[in-house]
């Protein structure tokens, strides 16, 4: 077993994408066939250099990730983009392509969901039996997961506290899912609106998405994981789901690999934008971890309910959400008692992301574009205007597919 990495010594990025018909852009359930093209079998994972492809619960989804933690994420975008182009070349032979963003704009999960039927299918069947996976919160959501390591309880407590403070405002910069079933959902981040409810049948598995303060692995096991396993046991009699990955909070410790996984970031339109948001999150978490604005005890003392309120406002209104919690703003180093989430993000990026060679010019340019033009969800709504016809949606989302293939941001 590999020795645990210290905090900020390595990172893992996971990106989920939809597979859609090249002509109609509707979802197509062929992830297994795609993986078979690379491996020769209906495998759940395939390795290609430093990156891996893997299945998700749904047959129209594919995940791309770096297999080993990387000490510097600036080394990853070129590799990820190369794989996206490779995947699209294979999919072209199957009359399909990858689609970005966090939700398909007209998928009907009741009729179009197909679960992965091969290796580890029993896990997905168990999830479906208990939670009903033919819903948007299960079948129609694509996110970026950011994995950050910790080596011991001290690092875990500090990292958990720092990430907990950042979670509420991540949807404000990363929202990319305003459209569902052919119309505006009423949320800039409808993926997260659904995610907050998708495991509520077993409330302990998700809580309020924002976790309570926890200071050690033993405390996490006792207060979070054990109650989860106990609550689900009557419905999961064979113990299929009783593992730490059943925990669906916005940040989950993976003690099997000594990392915290952040789950509240929508997939963006291109590799460049995804990694810019990841870099911003890493820098701000590092500042909070280092107690740049407030000591650990103060970070840990803010009420979970206060953070949840901010998160739900950002899920609905993204960068236009008003934050008037003076305690929270103080913990984030903001010199005022109220502001919009967009103004807070500008403050954080400008104070914690000086131009550094390791982050690259393009990362900062992408963030400046998001700060100026709004998150992808805002840009999608602006492009659609008042015309939610299938024809208009197809035009906008075809352009988004082109953005992914060409690694460029979506701008009107």
N, C-alpha and C positions, 0 to 999 in steps of 0.2 A: 504493500500500500504506500502511495506517495505521501511524503511529509506534507502537513498542512502549510499552505502559503500564508505569509503574513498579510494583513490588510493592505490593499492597494498594490500587491505584488503580481497580480494577474487577473485577467477578466475573461468572461465567457459571454458571447452574444448569441442569442437564438432568434431567428426571424421566421415568421410564418407567412406563407403566401397561398392564395387561392389558385387553383387550376381552372381555367375557363375555356370555352369553345372559342376558337380563333375568330370565327365569323360573328356569332351571336353574343359572345361574352357571358353566356350563362354558365353556371358551374358544371364541370364534368368530373365524374368520380373515377379517375384513372391514376391516382397516385401510386397504386400497387404496380400497374403496368410500367409506369415511369421508373420506379425503383428496380423492376425486373430488367429493364434495358441496361442498367448499370451493373447489376449483380448477377443476372442470370436466374434469379429466383425471386419469389414474393417476400423479400426480406423487409424487415422493419427499419433497417439502417444500411447505409452505404457510405463508404469512406472514399474521398477523392482528395489526396494530399492532406493539407492541414484542416480541411473542412469535411463535414459530414452532412448527408441528407438523411432525414428520417420521416417516418409517417406520423400522422396525428390521428385522433379518434375518427376523423371524417375522411372519406376517400377522395375528397376534392382538395385536401390541404397537404402542403409539404412544408417541412421545417428545414432550415439551413442553419448550421452552427459550426463554430470552431471547436475542435475535439479536445485540444489541450488549452489550458488557460494561457493567455498571451499577456506579457508584461506591459505591452503598449498597444492600445487598440488602433493606433494610426497605421499599424502594419496589416490590418485586416480588410479595409474597404476594397482594395484592389482584388484580393482573393475572393471576397464575397461577390463582387460584380462579375468576375470571371466565371464563377459558378452559375450565377443567374443567367448569363448569356449562354452558357453550356446547356443548362436546363431548358431554356427557351428554344435552342436549336433542336434538342430532342423532342420537345413538345410540338414543334412545328411539323414534324413528321407524323404527329398524331392529331393534327388540326386543332392544336390547343396552344395556350400560352399562360404565363403567370400574370396574375392581377395583384397589384398592391392595395393598400389601405386596410383598415381594420374590419370592414364589413362589406359584403357584397350588396350592391344597391337594390337588387330586386329578387334575390333568392327567397324562396318560400321553404323554410326549414321543415315544415310539416310534410311536404311532398318530395323534396329534393335531397334530404339527408340520407346518406348511405354510410354505415359504420365500417371501419376497417375490419375485414373478415379473416385475416391471416394470423400470423404470430402475435401472441398476447391479446387475441380477440376477446378472451374471457374478461379482461379488465374493462374494455369498452362496453361489453354487454352488461357487466355489473353496474357500471355508471348509468347506463340507459335504463336498467330495471329500477334503480333507486331514484334517479333524478330526472328522467325523461330528456334525452339528448336531442330530440327533434324540436329544439327551440333556438332562438337567436343566441342566447347566452352560452350555448354549447356548440351549435352547428355552424354559426356564422360569426366568427370572431377571429381576428388575426392580430397578434401582438409581437412586440419585441421583448424578450426577457434579457435582463442584464444581471449577470452573476458576479458577485464580489466576494473575495475570500476573507476568512478570519482564522487565526491560529489558536486562539484560546478564549476563555470566558471574558477576559478583559476587553479584547478586541471585539468579540461578539456584542457585548453590551454597548460599546461605543458606536459600532457600525449599525446595530439595530436601531439605536436612538436617532442617529443621523438620517438614516433612510426613512424612518417613521415621520420625521419632520418634512422631508421632501415629497413624500407620496401624495399629499393632498393637491399639490399644484402641478404635478406632472401632466395630468390631462389638459391643463391650460396651454401647454406648449406642444403636446403630442397628439391632441384630438384629430382623428382622421375619419370619423364614422358618423356623419350627420344624416345619411340617407339609409332607409330600410324599407323593403317592400314597395319601392317606387316612389316614396315621398319623404319629405323632411320629417325626421323623427321627433323634433322638438328638443333634441340634445345635440351639442357639438360632438360629444363622445358617447354615442349610443351603445357602443361596445361595452364601455364601463358601466353604463346604466343597467345593462343586462347582466354584466358580470357580477355586480353587487347582489344580484338575486338568484344566480343560477344554482347555488347549492343550499338555499335556505330551507329545504326540507330537513336538512340536518344542520341546524344553526351553528353548532360548534365548529363545523368545518370551514366556515368563512367569517364568522363574527360580523363586525362592521366594516370589513376589508382593512381598515387601518387597525393594526394590532395594539393591544395594551403594552405598556412598558414591561420588558422582560430583561433580566440581567445575567442569566446563565443558561447553559444547555439543560441542566437539571431542572431549573425552574420552568423552562419551556416545555420539557417533557411532562412535568407534573400538571401545569396549568393549561396547556394547549393540546398537546398530542394525546395524552391519556384520555381526557374527556371526549376527544374526537372518536377514538377507537371504541370507547364504551358506548357512545351514542349511536354509532352506526352498526355495531355488532348484531343487533336483532335483525337488521335487513341485509347484512353481509355475513351470513353464517359461516361461510368458508374462509373468511378473512382475506378475500381477494384484494380489497381496497385499503386494508389497515396498514398503511405505510405513510411515511411523512409527506409524500407528494399528494395525499388526499387533502391536506391543508391548503386552502385556496385564498388565503389572505393576500393583500397587496404586496407584502414582502414575506417570503417564507424562508426560514433557515433550512438548508439541506445539510444536515449533520453527516450524511453519508459522504459528502465531499467538502465539508467545512466551508460552505458559501451561503450567502444570502442572495436569493433570487428576487428581483424586482419585476412585478407582473402588470403594472398599470400603464404601460407605454404602448399606444397604438402603433401598428406598422405604418411607415411613411411611404411616400411615392418613389423614393430612390435610395440607394445605398448611402449616398452622400448625406442625405437628411437623417437617416436612421443613426448613422455614426456621429453626426453632429449632436443629436439629442443625447446619445449615450455619453459622449465626452462632456457635455454640460452637466449631466447628472453625476458623473464621476467627480468632476471638479467641485461641485457644490457639496456633495456628500463628504468629500475630503475636508473641505473647510469646516463643516459642522462637526465631523469626527475630531478635528484638531481643536475644537472649541474656539473657533475664530470669533464667534458672536456671543456665545453663552456657555457656561460650564455644563458638564454632563448632567448634573443633578437638576438644573433648570430645564434642560431639554427633556428629561424624562418625566418631569412633573406636569407638563401640560396635559389637560384632559383629552382622552381619546375622542370624546363627543365634539370638542371644539375642532379637532382635525377633520373629523368626519363631515361636519357642516361645510368647511372650506372645500373639501373634496367634492361634495355633491354640487356645490355652486360651480366649481370648475368643470365638472362633467357636463353640466347644462350649458354654461355660457363661455367656457374656455377662457381665453385671454381677457374677455370683458367682465368676468366675474369680479365683484367687489369684495375685497377682504378688509373687514373692519375690526378684526381681532387684534388688539394692540399687543397682547402677550405674544401671539404667534409672530407678528411682524418684528418685534424686538428680538425674538429667538433667531430670526432670519437676517438680522442685521440691517433691517430697513429703518431709515430715519424718519418715521412718521407713524400715525395711528390708523391710517386707512389708505388704500390704493387699489388699483385693479391688479389682477393676476399678471397681466402683461407688463405693467410697470414694475412689479416685483421681480419678474423674470429678467427684465432689462437690467435692473440693479444687480441681481445675482451674477448674471453673465459678465457684465462690465467689471464687477469687482473681483470675481473669482476666475475669470478666464482671460488673463493677459495674453497677448499674442506670443505664442511659444512655438518653436520649430516642431516639437513633438506632436502638436495638435494640427499643425498645418493651416495654411491660409484658407483652404476651402471649407474647413469645419466652421471657422468663424464667419465666413461669408454666408453659409447656410443658416446659421443662427440669426444673423442680422436680417436675412430675408424673412425668416419666420417672425421675428420681432416687428418688422416693418409691415409685412403683408398679412400677418395672422397665421395661425396654425393651418395645416392642410384642410381641415374641416371647413374653416372660414373661406379658404380659397375655392374649395369645391362649391360651396353655396353661392359664392359670388359668380362663379362661372355658369352655374345653372340658372340663376336669376329666379324667375317665377315659372319657368317652363320645366315641369317635371315629367314631360312625355318620355316614353321609352327611347324615342329617337334622340332626344337631347341627352338623356342619361348615358346612352351608348356612346355618343360623341365625346362626352367629358371623360368617361371611364376608359375609352379606347386611348385617349391622350394620356391618361394616367398609366396605362400599360406601356405605352411608348416611353414615358418618363422612366419607368423601371428598367426597361431594356437599354435605354441610352444613358442612364444615371444622370438625370437632370431634374431640377425641381419644377413643380407644376406652377406656372405663372401665366396669367391671361395677358 
